[in-house]
C-alpha cells in the first residue's frame, strides 16, 4: 500500500467515524426522549446502545490516527494492538449495558408475577421514532461498509462500527413493531402478557445483542493474547514465502503469523546455506512485506530471524526452500 493510498484511506476512515459519532449521538438522544415519552425500557436500552456507540466511535477515531504510525521508542512494536484493545473495551461496555437491560426487565417480570400493576405504555411517539432511527441506522451501516470497502477492507474499526449499526437498525425496527402491535393483543389469547410486552422485548433484544459483543470479545482477546492467525491467512502466507524464498541459498525452518487489529505480523525463521549480507536480509524483508500485503490485502509487518533451530517447531521439510 503506497503512502498516498494510506493517507487517503485514513482520511476516509476518519470522516466515516466522525459521521458515526454524530449519527449515534442523535440516535441516543432520540432513544432517551422516546423512553421518557413512552415509558418503554426497550427504547431506553436502544438509546443506551447508541450512547455506547458514541463513545466507541470517539475512541475509534483516535485509534485510527494511531494504528498507522510506525514503531517508536514509546511503542517499539507499533500501535496496532490499540485496535484490538478498542474492540475488547467496547465489547465489555456493551455487555454491561445489556446486563443492565436484563436486570431491569427481570425486575419488571418479578413485579408482574407478584401481582403489582405495570404502568401502561404511551405509544403515540413510537412509530415515528422507529421509522427515523431505522433509516438513520441503515444509512450509517451503509456508510461504514462502503468506506470499509473503499479503504481496502482492512479497518477493523469501520467493520465493527458497520456491524453495530446494522444490528441497531434490525433491533430498533423489531422493537418498534412489537410495541406497536401490543394494543392488538387485547381480546386475544395473549392479552395476559400485554402488560409485560416491554420487559419481554428487552430480554429478547438483550439476547440478540449478546451475540455480537461476545464474538468480538472472543476475537479481540485471542489477538491480544497472541494467538496465531486463522488457517486461511497462514496458508496464503506460506505460499508467498515459498515463492519469495525459492531459488535462494537458504532453508525456511518455520514461520508464524499473528493478527493484531488490521495488521498481520509475520516472523520467518531461515537457515542460510551461505554467508548473507545484512542488506540482503533487509531487502528480503521488504519483499516479504510487499508481497504479503498484496496477497492478504492488509498491512503486514515482517521480521526475519536467522537460526538453525526454530524456537517453536521442529524443522519441517515441506517448508524448506533450497536452490
C-alpha positions in Angstrom: 0.0 0.0 0.0 1.5 3.3 -1.1 1.8 6.3 1.3 -0.7 8.2 -0.8 -3.2 5.4 -0.6 -2.6 5.0 3.1 -3.2 8.8 3.7 -6.4 8.7 1.5 -7.7 5.6 3.4 -7.0 7.3 6.8 -9.0 10.4 5.6 -11.9 8.3 4.5 -11.9 6.3 7.8 -11.7 9.4 9.9 -14.7 11.0 8.1 -16.7 7.9 8.4 -16.1 7.6 12.1 -16.9 11.3 12.7 -20.2 10.8 10.8 -20.8 7.8 13.1 -20.3 9.9 16.2 -22.9 12.5 15.1 -25.4 9.9 13.9 -25.1 7.8 17.1 -25.5 11.0 19.3 -28.7 11.8 17.5 -30.0 8.3 18.0 -29.0 8.2 21.7 -30.9 11.5 22.4 -33.9 10.2 20.4 -33.9 7.0 22.3 -33.9 8.7 25.7 -36.6 11.1 24.6 -38.7 8.2 23.3 -38.3 6.4 26.6 -39.5 9.4 28.6 -42.5 9.9 26.2 -43.5 6.2 26.1 -42.1 4.7 29.4 -40.6 1.8 27.4 -37.5 0.2 28.8 -36.8 -1.3 25.4 -36.4 2.1 23.9 -34.2 3.1 26.8 -32.0 0.1 26.0 -31.9 1.2 22.4 -30.8 4.7 23.4 -28.1 3.3 25.8 -26.8 1.1 23.0 -26.4 4.2 20.7 -24.8 6.2 23.6 -22.1 3.4 23.9 -21.5 3.7 20.2 -21.0 7.4 20.5 -18.2 6.8 23.0 -16.7 3.9 21.0 -16.7 6.0 17.8 -14.8 8.8 19.5 -12.2 6.3 20.8 -12.1 4.6 17.4 -11.4 7.9 15.7 -8.4 8.5 18.0 -7.1 4.9 17.5 -7.5 5.3 13.7 -4.8 8.0 13.8 -2.5 5.9 15.9 -2.5 2.5 14.2 -0.8 3.7 11.1 2.1 5.2 13.0 5.4 3.4 12.7 7.0 1.9 15.8 8.9 4.3 18.1 10.7 4.1 21.4 7.4 4.5 23.3 5.7 1.8 21.4 8.5 -0.4 20.0 6.2 -3.0 18.5 3.8 -0.4 16.9 0.3 0.8 17.7 -1.7 -2.0 16.1 -2.6 -3.5 19.4 -4.7 -0.5 20.3 -7.3 -1.6 17.7 -7.8 -5.0 19.3 -7.9 -3.4 22.8 -10.6 -0.9 21.5 -12.8 -3.8 20.4 -12.2 -5.6 23.7 -13.1 -2.5 25.7 -16.2 -1.7 23.6 -17.4 -5.3 23.9 -17.2 -5.2 27.7 -19.1 -1.9 27.9 -21.8 -3.3 25.7 -22.1 -6.4 27.8 -22.6 -4.1 30.8 -25.4 -2.2 29.1 -27.1 -5.5 28.1 -26.7 -6.7 31.7 -28.5 -3.6 32.9 -31.3 -4.2 30.4 -31.7 -7.8 31.5 -31.7 -6.8 35.2 -34.4 -4.1 34.7 -36.6 -6.4 32.6 -36.3 -9.2 35.2 -37.3 -6.8 37.9 -40.5 -5.9 35.9 -41.3 -9.6 35.4 -40.9 -10.2 39.1 -43.2 -7.3 40.0 -45.8 -8.6 37.5 -45.6 -12.1 38.9 -46.3 -10.7 42.4 -49.4 -9.0 41.1 -48.1 -5.4 41.0 -49.6 -3.1 38.4 -47.4 -2.4 35.5 -47.8 1.1 34.1 -49.3 1.2 30.6 -47.0 2.4 27.7 -47.7 5.6 25.8 -47.1 4.6 22.2 -48.0 7.7 20.2 -44.3 8.5 19.5 -43.1 5.0 18.8 -44.0 4.8 15.1 -42.1 8.0 14.2 -39.1 7.0 16.4 -38.9 3.6 14.8 -39.0 4.8 11.3 -36.5 7.6 11.8 -33.9 5.6 13.7 -34.2 2.5 11.4 -33.5 4.7 8.4 -30.6 6.5 10.2 -29.1 3.2 11.4 -29.3 1.7 7.9 -27.7 4.8 6.4 -24.9 4.6 9.0 -24.3 0.9 8.3 -24.2 1.5 4.6 -21.7 4.4 5.0 -19.3 2.4 7.2 -19.5 -0.7 4.9 -19.0 1.5 1.8 -16.0 3.2 3.4 -14.6 -0.1 4.6 -14.5 -1.3 1.0 -13.0 2.0 -0.2 -10.2 1.7 2.3 -9.3 -1.8 1.1 -11.3 -3.8 3.7 -8.6 -3.7 6.3 -10.1 -1.4 9.0 -11.4 -3.4 12.0 -12.8 -0.2 13.3 -15.1 0.5 10.4 -16.1 -3.1 10.1 -17.1 -3.2 13.8 -19.0 0.1 13.6 -20.8 -1.1 10.5 -21.9 -4.3 12.1 -23.1 -2.4 15.2 -25.2 0.0 13.1 -26.7 -2.9 11.1 -27.7 -4.7 14.3 -29.1 -1.5 15.8 -31.3 -1.0 12.7 -32.7 -4.5 13.0 -33.3 -4.3 16.7 -34.9 -0.8 16.5 -37.3 -2.0 13.8 -38.3 -5.2 15.5 -38.7 -3.5 18.9 -40.8 -0.7 17.5 -43.1 -3.0 15.5 -43.5 -5.3 18.5 -44.5 -2.3 20.7 -46.9 -1.0 18.1 -48.8 -4.3 18.0 -49.2 -4.5 21.8 -52.6 -2.9 21.8 -53.9 -5.5 19.4 -53.2 -8.2 22.0 -56.3 -7.2 23.9 -59.1 -9.7 23.4 -56.7 -12.4 22.2 -55.2 -15.4 24.0 -52.0 -13.3 24.6 -53.9 -10.5 26.4 -52.5 -11.7 29.7 -48.9 -10.8 28.7 -49.7 -7.4 27.2 -48.5 -5.5 30.4 -45.1 -7.2 30.2 -44.6 -7.0 26.5 -42.0 -4.3 27.0 -40.0 -6.4 29.5 -40.1 -9.4 27.3 -38.9 -7.3 24.4 -35.9 -6.1 26.5 -35.0 -9.7 27.2 -35.3 -10.7 23.6 -33.3 -7.7 22.4 -30.6 -8.3 25.0 -30.2 -12.0 24.0 -29.8 -10.9 20.3 -27.4 -8.2 21.2 -25.3 -10.5 23.3 -24.0 -12.4 20.2 -22.0 -9.6 18.6 -20.1 -8.4 21.6 -19.4 -11.9 22.7 -18.0 -12.8 19.3 -15.9 -9.6 19.1 -14.7 -10.1 22.7 -13.5 -13.6 21.9 -11.6 -12.5 18.8 -10.1 -9.4 20.5 -9.0 -11.5 23.5 -7.4 -14.0 21.2 -5.5 -11.3 19.3 -4.4 -9.6 22.5 -3.2 -12.9 23.9 -1.0 -13.6 20.9 -2.9 -16.4 19.2 -1.8 -17.3 15.6 -3.8 -16.0 12.7 -6.5 -18.2 11.2 -5.6 -21.1 8.9 -6.5 -19.2 5.7 -4.1 -16.4 6.4 -1.4 -19.0 7.4 -1.8 -20.8 4.1 -1.7 -17.6 2.0 1.4 -16.5 3.8 3.1 -19.9 3.4 2.5 -19.7 -0.4 4.0 -16.2 -0.6 7.0 -17.2 1.4 7.7 -20.3 -0.6 7.6 -18.2 -3.8 9.8 -15.5 -2.3 12.5 -17.8 -0.9 12.5 -20.3 -3.9 15.9 -20.3 -5.5 17.8 -18.7 -2.6 20.6 -20.4 -0.8 18.7 -20.9 2.4 16.2 -23.1 4.2 13.0 -21.8 5.7 12.8 -23.5 9.0 9.5 -22.1 10.2 7.2 -19.1 10.1 4.5 -17.6 12.3 1.7 -15.1 11.6 -0.2 -13.2 14.3 -3.2 -11.0 13.5 -3.4 -7.8 15.6 -6.1 -5.4 14.6 -5.7 -4.7 10.8 -2.1 -5.8 10.7 -0.5 -9.2 10.3 2.8 -9.8 11.9 5.0 -12.4 10.1 8.1 -13.9 11.5 10.2 -16.1 9.2 12.9 -18.4 10.6 15.6 -19.1 8.0 18.9 -21.1 7.9 21.3 -19.6 5.4 23.3 -22.1 3.4 25.9 -19.5 2.6 27.0 -16.1 4.0 24.3 -13.4 3.8 24.9 -9.7 3.8 22.7 -7.6 6.1 21.5 -5.6 3.2 20.2 -8.8 1.5 18.2 -9.7 4.7 16.7 -6.2 4.7 15.8 -6.4 1.0 14.2 -9.8 1.6 12.1 -8.5 4.5 10.9 -5.6 2.3 9.9 -8.0 -0.4 8.0 -10.2 2.0 6.2 -7.1 3.4 5.1 -6.0 -0.1 4.1 -9.5 -1.3 2.2 -10.5 1.8 0.4 -7.1 1.9 -0.7 -7.6 -1.7 -1.8 -11.2 -1.1 -3.5 -10.7 2.2 -5.0 -7.3 1.3 -3.9 -5.8 4.6 -0.9 -4.2 6.2 1.9 -6.6 7.0 5.0 -6.2 9.2 7.6 -9.0 8.9 10.8 -10.0 10.6 13.5 -12.4 9.6 15.4 -14.4 12.2 18.5 -16.4 11.2 18.6 -19.7 13.1 19.4 -23.4 12.7 16.9 -24.3 15.4 13.4 -22.6 15.2 12.1 -21.9 18.7 8.6 -23.2 18.1 8.5 -26.3 16.0 10.9 -28.9 14.6 12.1 -28.2 11.1 9.5 -29.2 8.5 10.9 -30.5 5.2 7.8 -29.1 3.4 8.9 -25.6 4.5 12.5 -25.9 3.1 13.3 -23.8 0.1 16.7 -24.6 -1.2 18.2 -23.8 -4.6 
